[in-house]
Amino acid sequence: MNKKTTLSVSDDLDEAPIWTDDDFKHAVPRVGLKPLPQKKQKINITLDADIVAWFKQQAGGRGYQTLINATLREAMQKKTIEETIRKVIREEL
């Protein structure tokens, strides 16, 4: 930050005052803030070792989970497109 403050606030968390029950009772939540939507969900999934190795190799070792996510998303979209095409073809016949 470029602006300098005149407040004497320390960055050391050990110097922060301990909150008492009374402090919590009188605390006021900030108004107008919406909860952030959860963009991703953490899961545990078991994959074959050769699949994980392939994705790691494709991603260069880092970001392989992002690559797996993108591949799954692409498969979802492809399936939706295929279903739409089939539906249109059936309607045309």
Sequence and secondary structure as in RCSB ss.txt:
>XXXX:A:sequence
MNKKTTLSVSDDLDEAPIWTDDDFKHAVPRVGLKPLPQKKQKINITLDADIVAWFKQQAGGRGYQTLINATLREA
MQKKTIEETIRKVIREEL
>XXXX:A:secstr
      S   S GGGS    HHHHHH    TT                HHHHHHHHHHHTTSSHHHHHHHHHHHH
HHHHHHHHHHHHHHHHH 
